[in-house]
Amino acid sequence: MIGGCAVVLGLEVASVAMAAQAPGVDGVFDTPVLVVAPPWSGGAEAVVAAAGGAVVGPTQAPLSVLATGASADGFRQSGAWFLLDPGALSYFCVTKEMV
């Protein structure tokens, strides 16, 4: 239960941090954003492609990718569940030392 609450709190904090991150020219993010999307229909990578953005980095997680090159509206209209600051990865990625 506590772990679930921590994840929800982490999403809320990351959402607030994301709201403070300003997009570049024409509302397009020029710095990476964590795009969280459903795993079906190609997952987050397909959402980024549909939005006209580009995946940043060599690997992707099942529900998220780091991406840039599209607007928040573009990502959301293409099916993104959340747009988060990349710092939110620390809430999702746990190493053996952290447990």
Buried (B, 14 or more C-beta within 10 A) or exposed (E): EEEEEEEEEBBEBBBEBBEEBEBEEEEBBEEBBBBBBBEEEBBBBBBBBBBEBBBBEEEBBEBBBBBBBBBBEBBBEBBBBBBBBBEBBEBBEEEEEEE
